């Protein structure tokens, strides 16, 4: 939740600052050894959608505003034709 609100980099830096005095980031294993993995996870970029899926999603989003226009115009054009 904090990473969404304040950003991944800010949250990772806060974790490092809070835990560096404990020796969590030292060479030896400690009970708080999960903190470096959490920092690495916060700093890695989230997975992106494949290009084909992004293109399909963009095309669908572009067609959504056209739908109400079609719903209004198709019956009107049928009555005229």
FIDOPA-373342 format. One record per residue: x, y, z of N, C-alpha, C in turn; residue in one letter. Coordinates in Angstrom, 1 decimal, m for minus. Example, Ala and Ser with C-alpha at 12.3 -4.5 7.8 and 13.67 -1.06 7.14 Angstrom:
@n.X: 13.2, n.Y: m5.7, n.Z: 7.8, ca.X: 12.3, ca.Y: m4.5, ca.Z: 7.8, c.X: 13.2, c.Y: m3.3, c.Z: 7.8, res: a
@n.X: 12.8, n.Y: m2.2, n.Z: 7.1, ca.X: 13.7, ca.Y: m1.1, ca.Z: 7.1, c.X: 12.9, c.Y: 0.0, c.Z: 7.9, res: s
//
This chain:
@n.X: 0.8, n.Y: m1.2, n.Z: 0.0, ca.X: 0.0, ca.Y: 0.0, ca.Z: 0.0, c.X: 0.9, c.Y: 1.3, c.Z: 0.0, res: x
@n.X: 1.9, n.Y: 1.2, n.Z: 0.8, ca.X: 2.8, ca.Y: 2.4, ca.Z: 0.9, c.X: 3.5, c.Y: 2.7, c.Z: m0.4, res: x
@n.X: 3.8, n.Y: 1.6, n.Z: m1.1, ca.X: 4.6, ca.Y: 1.8, ca.Z: m2.4, c.X: 3.7, c.Y: 2.4, c.Z: m3.5, res: x
@n.X: 2.4, n.Y: 2.2, n.Z: m3.4, ca.X: 1.5, ca.Y: 2.8, ca.Z: m4.3, c.X: 1.2, c.Y: 4.3, c.Z: m4.0, res: x
@n.X: 1.2, n.Y: 4.6, n.Z: m2.7, ca.X: 0.9, ca.Y: 5.9, ca.Z: m2.3, c.X: 2.1, c.Y: 6.8, c.Z: m2.4, res: x
@n.X: 3.3, n.Y: 6.4, n.Z: m2.0, ca.X: 4.4, ca.Y: 7.2, ca.Z: m2.0, c.X: 5.5, c.Y: 6.9, c.Z: m3.1, res: x
@n.X: 5.3, n.Y: 5.8, n.Z: m3.8, ca.X: 6.3, ca.Y: 5.5, ca.Z: m4.8, c.X: 7.2, c.Y: 4.4, c.Z: m4.3, res: x
@n.X: 7.7, n.Y: 3.6, n.Z: m5.3, ca.X: 8.5, ca.Y: 2.4, ca.Z: m4.9, c.X: 9.9, c.Y: 2.8, c.Z: m4.4, res: x
@n.X: 10.5, n.Y: 3.8, n.Z: m5.1, ca.X: 11.8, ca.Y: 4.2, ca.Z: m4.7, c.X: 11.8, c.Y: 4.8, c.Z: m3.3, res: x
@n.X: 10.8, n.Y: 5.7, n.Z: m3.0, ca.X: 10.7, ca.Y: 6.3, ca.Z: m1.6, c.X: 10.6, c.Y: 5.2, c.Z: m0.6, res: x
@n.X: 9.7, n.Y: 4.2, n.Z: m0.8, ca.X: 9.5, ca.Y: 3.2, ca.Z: 0.2, c.X: 10.8, c.Y: 2.3, c.Z: 0.3, res: x
@n.X: 11.5, n.Y: 2.0, n.Z: m0.8, ca.X: 12.7, ca.Y: 1.2, ca.Z: m0.6, c.X: 13.8, c.Y: 2.0, c.Z: 0.1, res: x
@n.X: 13.9, n.Y: 3.3, n.Z: m0.1, ca.X: 14.9, ca.Y: 4.1, ca.Z: 0.6, c.X: 14.5, c.Y: 4.2, c.Z: 2.1, res: x
@n.X: 13.2, n.Y: 4.3, n.Z: 2.4, ca.X: 12.8, ca.Y: 4.3, ca.Z: 3.8, c.X: 13.1, c.Y: 3.0, c.Z: 4.5, res: x
@n.X: 12.9, n.Y: 1.9, n.Z: 3.8, ca.X: 13.3, ca.Y: 0.6, ca.Z: 4.4, c.X: 14.8, c.Y: 0.5, c.Z: 4.7, res: x
@n.X: 15.6, n.Y: 1.0, n.Z: 3.7, ca.X: 17.0, ca.Y: 0.9, ca.Z: 3.9, c.X: 17.4, c.Y: 1.8, c.Z: 5.1, res: x
@n.X: 16.9, n.Y: 3.0, n.Z: 5.2, ca.X: 17.3, ca.Y: 3.9, ca.Z: 6.3, c.X: 16.8, c.Y: 3.4, c.Z: 7.6, res: x
@n.X: 15.7, n.Y: 2.8, n.Z: 7.7, ca.X: 15.2, ca.Y: 2.2, ca.Z: 8.9, c.X: 16.0, c.Y: 1.0, c.Z: 9.4, res: x
@n.X: 16.5, n.Y: 0.3, n.Z: 8.5, ca.X: 17.2, ca.Y: m1.0, ca.Z: 8.9, c.X: 18.7, c.Y: m1.0, c.Z: 8.8, res: x
@n.X: 19.3, n.Y: 0.0, n.Z: 8.3, ca.X: 20.8, ca.Y: 0.0, ca.Z: 8.1, c.X: 21.5, c.Y: 0.0, c.Z: 9.4, res: x
@n.X: 20.9, n.Y: 0.5, n.Z: 10.5, ca.X: 21.6, ca.Y: 0.5, ca.Z: 11.8, c.X: 21.6, c.Y: m0.8, c.Z: 12.4, res: x
@n.X: 20.6, n.Y: m1.7, n.Z: 12.0, ca.X: 20.5, ca.Y: m3.0, ca.Z: 12.6, c.X: 21.5, c.Y: m4.0, c.Z: 12.0, res: x
@n.X: 22.1, n.Y: m3.6, n.Z: 10.9, ca.X: 23.1, ca.Y: m4.4, ca.Z: 10.2, c.X: 22.4, c.Y: m5.4, c.Z: 9.3, res: x
@n.X: 21.2, n.Y: m5.1, n.Z: 8.9, ca.X: 20.5, ca.Y: m6.0, ca.Z: 8.0, c.X: 21.1, c.Y: m6.2, c.Z: 6.7, res: x
@n.X: 21.8, n.Y: m5.1, n.Z: 6.2, ca.X: 22.4, ca.Y: m5.2, ca.Z: 4.9, c.X: 23.9, c.Y: m5.6, c.Z: 4.9, res: x
@n.X: 24.3, n.Y: m6.2, n.Z: 6.0, ca.X: 25.7, ca.Y: m6.6, ca.Z: 6.2, c.X: 25.9, c.Y: m7.9, c.Z: 5.4, res: x
@n.X: 27.2, n.Y: m8.4, n.Z: 5.5, ca.X: 27.6, ca.Y: m9.6, ca.Z: 4.7, c.X: 27.0, c.Y: m10.9, c.Z: 5.4, res: x
@n.X: 26.8, n.Y: m10.9, n.Z: 6.7, ca.X: 26.3, ca.Y: m12.1, ca.Z: 7.4, c.X: 24.8, c.Y: m12.2, c.Z: 7.4, res: x
@n.X: 24.3, n.Y: m13.4, n.Z: 7.5, ca.X: 22.8, ca.Y: m13.5, ca.Z: 7.6, c.X: 22.3, c.Y: m13.1, c.Z: 9.0, res: x
@n.X: 21.2, n.Y: m12.4, n.Z: 9.0, ca.X: 20.6, ca.Y: m11.9, ca.Z: 10.2, c.X: 19.1, c.Y: m12.4, c.Z: 10.2, res: x
@n.X: 18.5, n.Y: m12.3, n.Z: 11.4, ca.X: 17.0, ca.Y: m12.6, ca.Z: 11.4, c.X: 16.2, c.Y: m11.8, c.Z: 10.5, res: x
@n.X: 16.6, n.Y: m10.5, n.Z: 10.2, ca.X: 15.8, ca.Y: m9.6, ca.Z: 9.3, c.X: 16.4, c.Y: m9.7, c.Z: 7.9, res: x
@n.X: 16.8, n.Y: m10.9, n.Z: 7.4, ca.X: 17.4, ca.Y: m11.0, ca.Z: 6.1, c.X: 16.4, c.Y: m10.8, c.Z: 5.0, res: x
@n.X: 15.1, n.Y: m10.8, n.Z: 5.3, ca.X: 14.1, ca.Y: m10.6, ca.Z: 4.3, c.X: 14.0, c.Y: m9.1, c.Z: 3.8, res: x
@n.X: 14.6, n.Y: m8.2, n.Z: 4.5, ca.X: 14.5, ca.Y: m6.8, ca.Z: 4.1, c.X: 15.2, c.Y: m6.5, c.Z: 2.8, res: x
@n.X: 16.5, n.Y: m7.0, n.Z: 2.6, ca.X: 17.1, ca.Y: m6.8, ca.Z: 1.3, c.X: 16.3, c.Y: m7.3, c.Z: 0.1, res: x
@n.X: 15.6, n.Y: m8.4, n.Z: 0.2, ca.X: 14.8, ca.Y: m8.9, ca.Z: m0.8, c.X: 13.6, c.Y: m8.0, c.Z: m1.1, res: x
@n.X: 13.0, n.Y: m7.5, n.Z: 0.0, ca.X: 11.9, ca.Y: m6.6, ca.Z: m0.1, c.X: 12.3, c.Y: m5.3, c.Z: m0.9, res: x
@n.X: 13.5, n.Y: m4.8, n.Z: m0.6, ca.X: 14.0, ca.Y: m3.6, ca.Z: m1.2, c.X: 14.2, c.Y: m3.9, c.Z: m2.7, res: x
@n.X: 14.8, n.Y: m5.1, n.Z: m3.0, ca.X: 15.1, ca.Y: m5.4, ca.Z: m4.4, c.X: 13.7, c.Y: m5.5, c.Z: m5.2, res: x
@n.X: 12.7, n.Y: m6.1, n.Z: m4.5, ca.X: 11.4, ca.Y: m6.3, ca.Z: m5.2, c.X: 10.8, c.Y: m4.9, c.Z: m5.4, res: x
@n.X: 11.0, n.Y: m4.0, n.Z: m4.5, ca.X: 10.4, ca.Y: m2.6, ca.Z: m4.7, c.X: 11.1, c.Y: m1.9, c.Z: m5.8, res: x
@n.X: 12.4, n.Y: m2.1, n.Z: m6.0, ca.X: 13.2, ca.Y: m1.4, ca.Z: m7.0, c.X: 13.0, c.Y: m2.0, c.Z: m8.4, res: x
@n.X: 12.6, n.Y: m3.3, n.Z: m8.5, ca.X: 12.5, ca.Y: m3.9, ca.Z: m9.8, c.X: 11.2, c.Y: m3.3, c.Z: m10.5, res: x
@n.X: 11.2, n.Y: m3.2, n.Z: m11.8, ca.X: 10.0, ca.Y: m2.7, ca.Z: m12.5, c.X: 9.0, c.Y: m3.7, c.Z: m12.5, res: x
@n.X: 7.7, n.Y: m3.3, n.Z: m12.5, ca.X: 6.6, ca.Y: m4.3, ca.Z: m12.6, c.X: 6.6, c.Y: m4.9, c.Z: m14.0, res: x
@n.X: 6.0, n.Y: m6.1, n.Z: m14.1, ca.X: 5.9, ca.Y: m6.7, ca.Z: m15.4, c.X: 5.0, c.Y: m5.9, c.Z: m16.3, res: x
@n.X: 5.3, n.Y: m5.8, n.Z: m17.6, ca.X: 4.4, ca.Y: m5.1, ca.Z: m18.5, c.X: 3.6, c.Y: m6.1, c.Z: m19.3, res: x
@n.X: 2.5, n.Y: m5.7, n.Z: m19.8, ca.X: 1.7, ca.Y: m6.5, ca.Z: m20.7, c.X: 2.4, c.Y: m6.8, c.Z: m22.0, res: x
@n.X: 2.2, n.Y: m7.9, n.Z: m22.6, ca.X: 2.8, ca.Y: m8.1, ca.Z: m24.0, c.X: 2.2, c.Y: m7.1, c.Z: m25.0, res: x
@n.X: 3.0, n.Y: m6.8, n.Z: m26.0, ca.X: 2.7, ca.Y: m5.8, ca.Z: m27.0, c.X: 1.3, c.Y: m6.1, c.Z: m27.6, res: x
@n.X: 1.0, n.Y: m7.3, n.Z: m28.0, ca.X: m0.3, ca.Y: m7.6, ca.Z: m28.6, c.X: m1.4, c.Y: m7.3, c.Z: m27.7, res: x
@n.X: m1.3, n.Y: m7.6, n.Z: m26.4, ca.X: m2.3, ca.Y: m7.4, ca.Z: m25.4, c.X: m2.5, c.Y: m5.9, c.Z: m25.2, res: x
@n.X: m1.4, n.Y: m5.1, n.Z: m25.2, ca.X: m1.5, ca.Y: m3.6, ca.Z: m25.0, c.X: m2.2, c.Y: m3.0, c.Z: m26.2, res: x
@n.X: m1.9, n.Y: m3.5, n.Z: m27.4, ca.X: m2.5, ca.Y: m3.0, ca.Z: m28.6, c.X: m4.0, c.Y: m3.3, c.Z: m28.6, res: x
@n.X: m4.4, n.Y: m4.5, n.Z: m28.2, ca.X: m5.8, ca.Y: m4.9, ca.Z: m28.2, c.X: m6.5, c.Y: m4.0, c.Z: m27.1, res: x
@n.X: m5.9, n.Y: m3.8, n.Z: m26.0, ca.X: m6.5, ca.Y: m3.0, ca.Z: m25.0, c.X: m6.7, c.Y: m1.5, c.Z: m25.4, res: x
@n.X: m5.7, n.Y: m1.0, n.Z: m26.1, ca.X: m5.8, ca.Y: 0.4, ca.Z: m26.7, c.X: m6.9, c.Y: 0.5, c.Z: m27.7, res: x
@n.X: m7.0, n.Y: m0.5, n.Z: m28.6, ca.X: m8.0, ca.Y: m0.5, ca.Z: m29.6, c.X: m9.4, c.Y: m0.5, c.Z: m29.0, res: x
@n.X: m9.6, n.Y: m1.4, n.Z: m28.0, ca.X: m10.9, ca.Y: m1.5, ca.Z: m27.3, c.X: m11.2, c.Y: m0.1, c.Z: m26.6, res: x
@n.X: m10.2, n.Y: 0.5, n.Z: m25.9, ca.X: m10.4, ca.Y: 1.7, ca.Z: m25.2, c.X: m10.8, c.Y: 2.8, c.Z: m26.2, res: x
@n.X: m10.2, n.Y: 2.8, n.Z: m27.4, ca.X: m10.5, ca.Y: 3.8, ca.Z: m28.4, c.X: m11.9, c.Y: 3.7, c.Z: m29.0, res: x
@n.X: m12.4, n.Y: 2.4, n.Z: m29.0, ca.X: m13.8, ca.Y: 2.2, ca.Z: m29.6, c.X: m14.9, c.Y: 2.4, c.Z: m28.6, res: x
@n.X: m14.6, n.Y: 2.4, n.Z: m27.3, ca.X: m15.6, ca.Y: 2.6, ca.Z: m26.3, c.X: m16.4, c.Y: 3.9, c.Z: m26.5, res: x
@n.X: m15.8, n.Y: 5.1, n.Z: m26.7, ca.X: m16.5, ca.Y: 6.3, ca.Z: m26.9, c.X: m17.4, c.Y: 6.3, c.Z: m28.2, res: x
@n.X: m17.1, n.Y: 5.5, n.Z: m29.1, ca.X: m17.9, ca.Y: 5.4, ca.Z: m30.4, c.X: m19.2, c.Y: 4.7, c.Z: m30.2, res: x
@n.X: m19.2, n.Y: 3.8, n.Z: m29.2, ca.X: m20.4, ca.Y: 3.0, ca.Z: m29.0, c.X: m21.7, c.Y: 3.8, c.Z: m28.7, res: x
@n.X: m21.8, n.Y: 4.8, n.Z: m27.9, ca.X: m23.0, ca.Y: 5.5, ca.Z: m27.7, c.X: m23.4, c.Y: 6.2, c.Z: m29.0, res: x
@n.X: m22.5, n.Y: 6.7, n.Z: m29.8, ca.X: m22.8, ca.Y: 7.4, ca.Z: m31.0, c.X: m23.5, c.Y: 6.4, c.Z: m32.0, res: x
@n.X: m23.0, n.Y: 5.2, n.Z: m32.0, ca.X: m23.6, ca.Y: 4.1, ca.Z: m32.9, c.X: m25.0, c.Y: 3.8, c.Z: m32.4, res: x
@n.X: m25.1, n.Y: 3.7, n.Z: m31.1, ca.X: m26.4, ca.Y: 3.3, ca.Z: m30.5, c.X: m27.5, c.Y: 4.4, c.Z: m30.9, res: x
@n.X: m27.0, n.Y: 5.6, n.Z: m30.9, ca.X: m28.0, ca.Y: 6.7, ca.Z: m31.3, c.X: m28.2, c.Y: 6.9, c.Z: m32.8, res: x
@n.X: m27.2, n.Y: 6.6, n.Z: m33.6, ca.X: m27.3, ca.Y: 6.9, ca.Z: m35.0, c.X: m27.9, c.Y: 5.7, c.Z: m35.8, res: x
@n.X: m27.7, n.Y: 4.5, n.Z: m35.4, ca.X: m28.1, ca.Y: 3.4, ca.Z: m36.2, c.X: m29.7, c.Y: 3.4, c.Z: m36.3, res: x
@n.X: m30.4, n.Y: 3.5, n.Z: m35.2, ca.X: m31.9, ca.Y: 3.6, ca.Z: m35.4, c.X: m32.4, c.Y: 4.8, c.Z: m36.2, res: x
@n.X: m31.7, n.Y: 5.9, n.Z: m36.1, ca.X: m32.0, ca.Y: 7.1, ca.Z: m36.9, c.X: m31.8, c.Y: 6.9, c.Z: m38.3, res: x
@n.X: m30.7, n.Y: 6.3, n.Z: m38.7, ca.X: m30.4, ca.Y: 6.0, ca.Z: m40.1, c.X: m31.3, c.Y: 5.0, c.Z: m40.7, res: x
@n.X: m31.8, n.Y: 4.0, n.Z: m39.9, ca.X: m32.8, ca.Y: 3.0, ca.Z: m40.4, c.X: m34.1, c.Y: 3.6, c.Z: m40.7, res: x
@n.X: m34.5, n.Y: 4.6, n.Z: m39.9, ca.X: m35.8, ca.Y: 5.2, ca.Z: m40.1, c.X: m35.7, c.Y: 6.1, c.Z: m41.4, res: x
@n.X: m34.6, n.Y: 6.7, n.Z: m41.6, ca.X: m34.4, ca.Y: 7.5, ca.Z: m42.8, c.X: m34.3, c.Y: 6.7, c.Z: m44.1, res: x
@n.X: m33.7, n.Y: 5.5, n.Z: m44.0, ca.X: m33.4, ca.Y: 4.7, ca.Z: m45.1, c.X: m34.5, c.Y: 3.8, c.Z: m45.4, res: x
//
